[in-house]
Amino acid sequence: MSGRVYRREGLLNAAVESLSKAVDRLLSLQASQGWWKGELETNVCIEAEDLFLREFLGIADAEITRQTANWIRHTQRADGTWPTFYQGPSDLSVTVEAYWALRYAGDPADADHMIKAAAYIRSEGGLERSRVFTRIWMALFGLWSWDDLPALPPEVILLPKQVPLNIYDFACWARQTVVALTVVGAHRPVRSMGINIDEIRTGVRSAEREPAPLASPARRFQQLDRLLHRYENRPYRRIRNWALNRAEQWIIARQEADGCWGGIQPPWVYSLLALYLRGYSLQHPIMAQGLAGFDTWTIIENDMRRLECCQSPVWDTCLSLVALADAGVACDHSKMVKGGSWLLSQEVQVVGDWAEQRPHLSPGGWAFEFENSYYPDLDDTAEVALALRRIDLEDANAAQKALKRAVSWVQGMQCSDGGWAAFDADNCSTLVAELPFCDFGEVIDPPSADVTAHIVEMLCELGKDADGYGVDQEAIQRGVRWLSDNQEADGSWYGRWGANYIYGTGAVVPALISAGVSSDDPLVVRACDWLESVQNSDGGWGEDMRSYVDLQWRGRGESTPSQTAWALLCLIAAGRADTQAAHRGVGWLIECQRSDGDWDEPWHTGTGFSGDFYIRYHLYRLVFPVMALGRWVRAMSVDK
């Protein structure tokens, strides 16, 4: 698009019309229970591993396999590969798992689409160069040796918190996965799938078997891995049984009411495998509930079957309510009240794993999913609080109590350096990332700019209330100092949970303004100048996921609705609503809007693990433009 030039008054009128259509669309998507939930789309490893799990447990279904294979085939690109995100580079491990799943589903190795995939895999070093988790699945079916995988014995669960490499050194998502996989690895099961995939082997060594430089941390961990392998061959039986029993009970205690573990696919799948290997039948209530839960995460369309890796109703609902409030929807509107009441019912008041670091802190806050009581997160809690502040709830007293608990919990979870992480406090040990076992994704949860910004904004907002919520002004100032200290040299901020520097910058500047930082402060000026410098010629903003691994992509990519909205939120907060950059961004959103009030956004703009795992939030394309247009219209109307 060329970036149409609007006159000021014409742009404002067009924005009002665009916003009205978008608000109607967003309101129409609310569920009868009060929540909003868009699909979370990732990559085809989710579907491939679902087929592998079903085959291993003996519950494979021909129709499920056929429809899932249809989806995997549908997402294959012309060159035969699969990426981790839309229009991203080919990914070896994703392509290996997709290829293997299609071979399992009956696609012959000499089919054209399979020949292309196999050629790519071999050119990248073959299945031997795939990630450890891919090869763990292969080991389950005798396609890889358990002896050739990095060791991580179940005895790790016996290590006290004071000892390095204990399970609480891992981030919560990694912790749940690691505990379950240590049980699987201790049993070393092998099932026959009835196929081989020798055509994608090359005979090279796996990456973690390449000798690391002498005296390097990686070399020391390779030596540790060799020692652990020796122990695995002859474990102390009494200690091994103790560890397996402890791990089993740890896993059972963390199953959620809907049958999942942690509200995400990896620990859910591996926990089922672990318990199955511990002797739990598929009819056992824990197993039956866990397997049944997948049905609610399954989407079947056009004779294709895909799965969500996670569900985000709390996150989508609070963002939707904030956006609708920004758009001028009344605080007592029936859908606002219903959404707020549903959020209030989702408050977590259970002590979870976060208490390992903060044992004397009382619970409070919200999780991301329908069920995840052990792992509420600070990001959701901040946004839920901002949403509830904008609604006239029927039980205002209950809301106030919940917000007080949230403030107390959030402030208690502030890290020692002043920032906030997503799930834990001071989960910053980089030692676990050096383990050969951990070659996929983030395994720790340090403070991030986007989460810290959202919490600073929450505390500033609640601190304005005359009734008071116990907001500690010093906690806010420590958060602001952390944000100041972590600004990038070009003026941007790194975005941990969204792509990437545009997301981080779009979150931080509104928080700084809320905290009283002047729009003329160098922190804000440099951030806005950077955003304006990376605006696309069409008027929008976009950032490719490759910016996480290649800084040349920082702020660069095709324009998307959600990222354009993030940039606008920054500029509007900084008093730059009535600038050419903001006008062009608003114009881009107006021109790209669909007739039904929504936008198209095939790009992944959410981040799971930077460099490895990305998310396409299907509601981002609507909720953030509503938020940005609503704030822009209000800012321009005030200035008229």
Secondary structure, DSSP 8 states (H G I E B T S, - for coil): -------HHHHHHHHHHHHHHHHHHHHHT--TTS-----EE--THHHHHHHHHHHHHT---HHHHHHHHHHHHHH--TTS--BSSTT--B-HHHHHHHHHHHHHHT--TTSHHHHHHHHHHHHTT-GGGS-HHHHHHHHHTTSS-GGGS----GGGGGS-TTSTT-GGGS-HHHHHHHHHHHHHHHH------S---GGG------GGGS---TTSHHHHHHHHHHHHHHHHHS--HHHHHHHHHHHHHHHHHTB-TTS-BTTBHHHHHHHHHHHHHTT--TTSHHHHHHHHHGGGGEEEETTEEEE-SB--HHHHHHHHHHHHHHTT--TT-HHHHHHHHHHHHT---S--GGGGT-TT-----B-SSSS-TT--BHHHHHHHHHHHTTS--S-HHHHHHHHHHHHHHHHHT--TTS---SS-SSB--TTGGGSTT--SS---B---HHHHHHHHHHHHHHHT-TT-----HHHHHHHHHHHHHT--TTS----SSBSSHHHHHHHHHHHHHHTT--TTSHHHHHHHHHHHHT--TTS-----GGGGT-GGGTT-S---HHHHHHHHHHHHHTT-TTSHHHHHHHHHHHHH--TTS-----S--EEEETTTEEEEETTHHHHHHHHHHHHHHHHHHHH-
